[in-house]
C-alpha cells in the first residue's frame, strides 16, 4: 500500500512541475491525482496503518493538491477569457506604428503587439503611422501614411525626347 501511495504522490509532484511548462491542463491532472492520493491515504488510515508519517503525507498532499488545483482553475478561466477577447477583435482596419523600416517588409506595433508586416504602398520609415489592410496568420499587410520616395513610387517617365531634324548629307 505504501508503494501505491508513493507512486501517486510522485505523480502529483511530477505533474505539478510539468504543469509550469505545459500549462493549466496539466495542473488540473495533478490536482485530480492528488485527490486520488488523498483518498488512498485515507484508505490506509481506515485499515489501521495510522502513523505520524502517514498523516504528514496526507496534509502535504492536500496542500499541494489544493494549490495546484487553484492554479489550474485560474489558468483555465483566464485562458478562456483571453481567447474570447482575442477572437472578437479583428485586426483588419486597426492602426499602428512602424517599429522598423518597412522596405517593404519589417516590424509594426498594432494594439501593443509587434507583428511582421509588408507595406503595400512603398517604403515606410520607422515611427510612421500605418493601417492594417489584411492579415495572414501572424503577418500583416499595411498601408503607410507617409512613404519614402523610391523608384517604385516614382516610376520613370515614358515621354520620348523630341526628334532632332537631320542635317542633309552633302
HUPEJO-V347369 format. One record per residue. N is the residue number from 1. RES is the residue in one letter. BURIAL is + if it has 16 or more other ideal C-beta (glycine too) atoms within 10 Angstrom, else -. Layout:
n | res | burial
N | RES | BURIAL
N | RES | BURIAL
//
This chain:
n | res | burial
1 | X | -
2 | X | -
3 | X | -
4 | X | -
5 | X | +
6 | X | -
7 | X | -
8 | X | +
9 | X | +
10 | X | -
11 | X | +
12 | X | +
13 | X | +
14 | X | -
15 | X | +
16 | X | +
17 | X | -
18 | X | -
19 | X | +
20 | X | -
21 | X | -
22 | X | -
23 | X | -
24 | X | +
25 | X | -
26 | X | +
27 | X | +
28 | X | +
29 | X | +
30 | X | +
31 | X | +
32 | X | +
33 | X | +
34 | X | +
35 | X | +
36 | X | +
37 | X | +
38 | X | +
39 | X | -
40 | X | +
41 | X | +
42 | X | -
43 | X | -
44 | X | +
45 | X | -
46 | X | -
47 | X | -
48 | X | -
49 | X | -
50 | X | -
51 | X | -
52 | X | -
53 | X | -
54 | X | +
55 | X | -
56 | X | -
57 | X | +
58 | X | +
59 | X | -
60 | X | -
61 | X | +
62 | X | -
63 | X | -
64 | X | +
65 | X | +
66 | X | -
67 | X | -
68 | X | +
69 | X | +
70 | X | -
71 | X | +
72 | X | +
73 | X | -
74 | X | -
75 | X | +
76 | X | -
77 | X | -
78 | X | -
79 | X | -
80 | X | -
81 | X | -
82 | X | -
83 | X | -
84 | X | -
85 | X | -
86 | X | -
87 | X | -
88 | X | -
89 | X | -
90 | X | -
91 | X | -
92 | X | -
93 | X | -
94 | X | -
95 | X | -
96 | X | +
97 | X | -
98 | X | +
99 | X | +
100 | X | +
101 | X | +
102 | X | +
103 | X | -
104 | X | +
105 | X | -
106 | X | +
107 | X | -
108 | X | +
109 | X | -
110 | X | +
111 | X | -
112 | X | -
113 | X | -
114 | X | -
115 | X | +
116 | X | -
117 | X | +
118 | X | +
119 | X | +
120 | X | -
121 | X | +
122 | X | +
123 | X | +
124 | X | +
125 | X | -
126 | X | -
127 | X | -
128 | X | +
129 | X | -
130 | X | +
131 | X | -
132 | X | +
133 | X | +
134 | X | -
135 | X | +
136 | X | -
137 | X | -
138 | X | -
139 | X | -
140 | X | +
141 | X | +
142 | X | +
143 | X | -
144 | X | +
145 | X | -
146 | X | -
147 | X | +
148 | X | -
149 | X | -
150 | X | -
151 | X | -
152 | X | -
153 | X | -
154 | X | -
155 | X | -
156 | X | -
157 | X | -
158 | X | -
159 | X | -
160 | X | -
161 | X | -
162 | X | -
163 | X | -
164 | X | -
165 | X | -
166 | X | -
167 | X | -
168 | X | -
169 | X | -
170 | X | -
//
